[in-house]
C-alpha cells in the first residue's frame, strides 16, 4: 500500500492528482439531475412536458437526467430548474 496518502482525505488525494475539479463537477451534475427528477416526480411531470417547458427535445431531457452524462451546460440546468419552478444558483466559494 502506498503510505503517501495514508490518513489523507479523498479530496486531498483527488486534488493532489489534479482530479478534484472534475470529480466535483460530476458530483454536482448528478445532484442537480437527481433533484430535478425528484421535483418532476413530486409535480407528476413527464419528460415530454419538461422538454416542452424547456423548449428542447426529449433526448436533451434524457441527457440532462442521465447521471453518467456530463454534457449539461449551465444554461440547460437553469432552463430545467425554471421548468420545475426553481432557480439554479452557482457560487464561487473559498477553498
Phi and psi restraints in degrees (value plus and minus 20) as a CYANA .aco file:
   2 UNK   PHI     -97.3   -57.3
   2 UNK   PSI      93.4   133.4
   3 UNK   PHI     -95.7   -55.7
   3 UNK   PSI     -30.7     9.3
   4 UNK   PHI     -76.7   -36.7
   4 UNK   PSI     -56.3   -16.3
   5 UNK   PHI    -123.8   -83.8
   5 UNK   PSI     -15.9    24.1
   6 UNK   PHI     -80.4   -40.4
   6 UNK   PSI     102.8   142.8
   7 UNK   PHI      68.2   108.2
   7 UNK   PSI     -25.4    14.6
   8 UNK   PHI    -109.3   -69.3
   8 UNK   PSI     142.5   182.5
   9 UNK   PHI    -104.7   -64.7
   9 UNK   PSI     145.0   185.0
  10 UNK   PHI     -82.3   -42.3
  10 UNK   PSI     -59.5   -19.5
  11 UNK   PHI     -79.9   -39.9
  11 UNK   PSI     -62.3   -22.3
  12 UNK   PHI     -80.8   -40.8
  12 UNK   PSI     -65.3   -25.3
  13 UNK   PHI     -82.0   -42.0
  13 UNK   PSI     -69.1   -29.1
  14 UNK   PHI     -82.7   -42.7
  14 UNK   PSI     -59.2   -19.2
  15 UNK   PHI     -83.2   -43.2
  15 UNK   PSI     -64.2   -24.2
  16 UNK   PHI     -83.4   -43.4
  16 UNK   PSI     -54.1   -14.1
  17 UNK   PHI    -105.8   -65.8
  17 UNK   PSI     -22.3    17.7
  18 UNK   PHI      55.6    95.6
  18 UNK   PSI       4.8    44.8
  19 UNK   PHI    -133.1   -93.1
  19 UNK   PSI     -23.7    16.3
  20 UNK   PHI     -83.1   -43.1
  20 UNK   PSI     -67.1   -27.1
  21 UNK   PHI     -79.9   -39.9
  21 UNK   PSI     -64.3   -24.3
  22 UNK   PHI     -85.3   -45.3
  22 UNK   PSI     -62.6   -22.6
  23 UNK   PHI     -83.5   -43.5
  23 UNK   PSI     -60.8   -20.8
  24 UNK   PHI     -87.9   -47.9
  24 UNK   PSI     -58.7   -18.7
  25 UNK   PHI     -82.4   -42.4
  25 UNK   PSI     -64.0   -24.0
  26 UNK   PHI     -83.6   -43.6
  26 UNK   PSI     -63.7   -23.7
  27 UNK   PHI     -82.1   -42.1
  27 UNK   PSI     -64.5   -24.5
  28 UNK   PHI     -84.9   -44.9
  28 UNK   PSI     -59.6   -19.6
  29 UNK   PHI     -81.9   -41.9
  29 UNK   PSI     -62.2   -22.2
  30 UNK   PHI     -84.4   -44.4
  30 UNK   PSI     -60.8   -20.8
  31 UNK   PHI     -82.7   -42.7
  31 UNK   PSI     -66.9   -26.9
  32 UNK   PHI     -85.6   -45.6
  32 UNK   PSI     -62.2   -22.2
  33 UNK   PHI     -80.7   -40.7
  33 UNK   PSI     -61.6   -21.6
  34 UNK   PHI     -83.4   -43.4
  34 UNK   PSI     -64.7   -24.7
  35 UNK   PHI     -83.1   -43.1
  35 UNK   PSI     -62.2   -22.2
  36 UNK   PHI     -83.3   -43.3
  36 UNK   PSI     -63.6   -23.6
  37 UNK   PHI     -81.4   -41.4
  37 UNK   PSI     -60.7   -20.7
  38 UNK   PHI     -84.5   -44.5
  38 UNK   PSI     -63.0   -23.0
  39 UNK   PHI     -85.8   -45.8
  39 UNK   PSI     -57.3   -17.3
  40 UNK   PHI     -81.2   -41.2
  40 UNK   PSI     -63.0   -23.0
  41 UNK   PHI     -83.7   -43.7
  41 UNK   PSI     -66.4   -26.4
  42 UNK   PHI     -80.3   -40.3
  42 UNK   PSI     -56.4   -16.4
  43 UNK   PHI    -113.2   -73.2
  43 UNK   PSI     -15.7    24.3
  44 UNK   PHI      30.9    70.9
  44 UNK   PSI      29.5    69.5
  45 UNK   PHI    -125.9   -85.9
  45 UNK   PSI     103.4   143.4
  46 UNK   PHI     -99.6   -59.6
  46 UNK   PSI     143.9   183.9
  47 UNK   PHI     -82.9   -42.9
  47 UNK   PSI     -57.2   -17.2
  48 UNK   PHI     -83.8   -43.8
  48 UNK   PSI     -61.6   -21.6
  49 UNK   PHI     -88.5   -48.5
  49 UNK   PSI     -59.8   -19.8
  50 UNK   PHI     -80.6   -40.6
  50 UNK   PSI     -63.7   -23.7
  51 UNK   PHI     -80.2   -40.2
  51 UNK   PSI     -62.8   -22.8
  52 UNK   PHI     -81.5   -41.5
  52 UNK   PSI     -64.9   -24.9
  53 UNK   PHI     -84.6   -44.6
  53 UNK   PSI     -53.6   -13.6
  54 UNK   PHI    -104.3   -64.3
  54 UNK   PSI     -28.0    12.0
  55 UNK   PHI      37.0    77.0
  55 UNK   PSI      31.3    71.3
  56 UNK   PHI    -161.7  -121.7
  56 UNK   PSI    -192.9  -152.9
  57 UNK   PHI    -113.2   -73.2
  57 UNK   PSI     141.4   181.4
  58 UNK   PHI     -83.7   -43.7
  58 UNK   PSI     -55.3   -15.3
  59 UNK   PHI     -82.1   -42.1
  59 UNK   PSI     -58.1   -18.1
  60 UNK   PHI     -85.3   -45.3
  60 UNK   PSI     -57.4   -17.4
  61 UNK   PHI     -86.6   -46.6
  61 UNK   PSI     -61.9   -21.9
  62 UNK   PHI     -77.7   -37.7
  62 UNK   PSI     -63.4   -23.4
  63 UNK   PHI     -84.9   -44.9
  63 UNK   PSI     -61.1   -21.1
  64 UNK   PHI     -81.0   -41.0
  64 UNK   PSI     -62.2   -22.2
  65 UNK   PHI    -104.1   -64.1
  65 UNK   PSI     -29.9    10.1
  66 UNK   PHI     -97.2   -57.2
  66 UNK   PSI      92.7   132.7
  67 UNK   PHI     -83.9   -43.9
  67 UNK   PSI     -39.4     0.6
  68 UNK   PHI    -107.4   -67.4
  68 UNK   PSI     -36.0     4.0
  69 UNK   PHI    -110.2   -70.2
  69 UNK   PSI     100.6   140.6
  70 UNK   PHI    -120.4   -80.4
  70 UNK   PSI      -7.7    32.3
  71 UNK   PHI    -105.1   -65.1
  71 UNK   PSI     -24.1    15.9
  72 UNK   PHI     -85.2   -45.2
  72 UNK   PSI     114.6   154.6
  73 UNK   PHI    -113.8   -73.8
  73 UNK   PSI     147.1   187.1
  74 UNK   PHI     -80.8   -40.8
  74 UNK   PSI     -58.2   -18.2
  75 UNK   PHI     -81.8   -41.8
  75 UNK   PSI     -63.1   -23.1
  76 UNK   PHI     -85.1   -45.1
  76 UNK   PSI     -63.4   -23.4
  77 UNK   PHI     -82.6   -42.6
  77 UNK   PSI     -59.3   -19.3
  78 UNK   PHI     -85.2   -45.2
  78 UNK   PSI     -63.1   -23.1
  79 UNK   PHI     -80.4   -40.4
  79 UNK   PSI     -62.4   -22.4
  80 UNK   PHI     -85.7   -45.7
  80 UNK   PSI     -62.0   -22.0
  81 UNK   PHI     -80.5   -40.5
  81 UNK   PSI     -67.4   -27.4
  82 UNK   PHI     -82.4   -42.4
  82 UNK   PSI     -56.0   -16.0
  83 UNK   PHI     -85.8   -45.8
  83 UNK   PSI     -43.2    -3.2
  84 UNK   PHI    -127.9   -87.9
  84 UNK   PSI      -3.8    36.2
  85 UNK   PHI      60.3   100.3
  85 UNK   PSI       5.4    45.4
  86 UNK   PHI    -147.4  -107.4
  86 UNK   PSI     154.2   194.2
  87 UNK   PHI    -142.1  -102.1
  87 UNK   PSI     126.9   166.9
  88 UNK   PHI    -107.2   -67.2
  88 UNK   PSI     112.4   152.4
  89 UNK   PHI    -141.8  -101.8
  89 UNK   PSI     104.4   144.4
  90 UNK   PHI    -142.5  -102.5
  90 UNK   PSI     116.0   156.0
  91 UNK   PHI    -161.6  -121.6
  91 UNK   PSI     129.2   169.2
  92 UNK   PHI    -110.5   -70.5
  92 UNK   PSI     110.4   150.4
  93 UNK   PHI    -144.3  -104.3
  93 UNK   PSI     134.5   174.5
  94 UNK   PHI     -90.7   -50.7
  94 UNK   PSI     136.1   176.1
